[in-house]
């Protein structure tokens, strides 16, 4: 794509240089002919040549506009392709990261979203009781809530992080808050 842009810019420069050279030749020829006595005939020929040159110049100007438009289009396409590449690389890197495993938490307090939720729309939140075991998925959101699931019935919803404690610490030891099971 850069090569195409470079070629178009080089063509533009060549057209501009040729136009300047043609105008210089016409001026020199007009000067020489006026001194040689054939001014009227030469002036007519020069006028015709100048009219032709102006037509050619208008055509060259149109070509130059097309080249500039194509360069602009290629630059836009290049920008779009770069944006798509960045998004693809980001998606690829995120796809390579394994999802965070669910973590077991224990409810430290009763939570009824209809009564305790700070959010105006609490329908997406999950109620639970003290001692309930919950699985939380992913990271905490900006409001301090996890995506959670009650183990006893599989119900899912948002759960407030400040009502929960990890069931195990980082080394896998049972938390002091974990309920003990009775051995029979």
N, C-alpha and C positions, 0 to 999 in steps of 0.2 A: 504494500500500500504506500509506503514511504517512497518507493522507487517511482510509482506512478505520479505522485505529487511532484517529485523532483523533475521528472520528464516534462510534466505540464508547465512547471515554472521555467524550465530551460527554453521550451518552445515559446512561451510568452516573451522572454527576454530577447530571443532571436527575432521575433516579429517586430518588437519595438525598435531594435537596432536597424532592421531593414527599412522601416518607415523613415527613420531619421536620415539614413543614407540616401534614400530616394529623394527626399525633400532637398538635401544638400546638392545632389546632382542637377535637379531642376533649376535651382538658384544659379549654379555655376553656368549651366547651358544658356539660360536667359541672359546672363551677363555677357557671355562670349558672342551670342548672336546679335545682340544690340550693337556691338562694336563692328560687326562685319557687314552691315548694310542690308541684311536680310531680315530685319527686325519684324516686319509685318507678318511674313510667312512663318517665321520661327515663333513669333508670339502666338499665332493661331495654333501651331503644333504644341507649343508649351501649354497653352490653355487646355487643349484637349488632353494632353498628358497629365496635367494637374487635376482635371476632372476625373480622369481614370484613377489617378493616385488617391483622390478623395474617396472614390467608390471603394477602392482596395482598402483604404484606411478604415472606412466604416465597416467593411467586412472583417478586417483584422480586429477592430474594436469589439465586434460581436463575438468573434472567436475568443478574444481575450476575456470577455465577460463569461463565456461558457467555461473557459478554463478555470477562472476564479470561482465560479459556482461549483464546478466539480471538485476543486480543491477543498472548498468549504464542506461539501457533502462527504468527501473522504475523511476530513478531520472529524466531522460529527460521527461518522461510522466508526472511526478509530476510537473515539471517546466512549461510544456505546459498547464496543467490543471490550475495551478495558474495564468498564463497569461490570459487564457480564462475567469477565474473567475473575475479577475480584470477588463477586458474589459466588461463583462456582468454587473458587479456592476456599472461601469461608465455609460453604456448605460441605465441601469435601473434608476439611479439617474437623468440622463438627461431627460429620458422619464417622470419622475414624475414632472419635472419643467414645468409649463405652458408656452407656447410661449409668448413672449413679444407682447402686442397688437400693432397694427399699430398706429403711431402718425401722427397727421396732422401738416404739416409745410407749410410755405408760402415762395415763392421765393422772395428774396430781390433784385435780379439782373437777367438780361437775361443770359441764359447759352446755348451756342451752342458748343457741344463737338468737332465738326470739327475744330473750330477756337480756343477754349479756353482750351481744355483738355491737361493736362500735360502727359497723357498716350499715348504711340505710337499707341495702338489699342483702338480707342474710340468708336467702333461699339456697345459696350455693354452699353454705356452711353445714358442718356435720355436728350434731349433738353427741355428747358422750358423758359417761359417769366416772367418778373417781375410781381408779384401778383398771379401767378399760385398757386393753392392749390395742395399739394402733400401729399401722404401717404408714410411714410417711415416704413420699416419693419426691425426688429432685431437691432443689434448693428452696429456702424460704423466700417468699416474695417480699416486695418493698413494704408491705403492710404487716409483716411478721407472721404470715400464714403459710402453712404447708398444704400440699395436696395429700390428703390422708384417707385411710380406710380402716374401719373398725374390724378387728379380727373376728369377733363373735358372730357377726352377721354379714360381713362383706360390704356394708354401706360405705359410700365414698362421698367426700366433700372437703371443703377447706377447713383446716383446724388451726387454732391459734397456738403458736409455738410457746408462748409463756404459760400455757396450762399443761405442758408436757415435759417429760424428762426422758433421756435415753434409757432404755432397758438395760443396756450393757455399756460399759465405758469403752474407750478407744482400744484397750487391750483385750476386750472380749469378756471381761469379768462382769458378773452379775451386779447390777446397780443396787444400792441399798434400798431403792424404792421398788424393786421387783418383788412381786408377791411370791411367796414360797409355796411350793406344792407339797401336799402331805403325802408321805409314803405309807403305804398300807401293807 
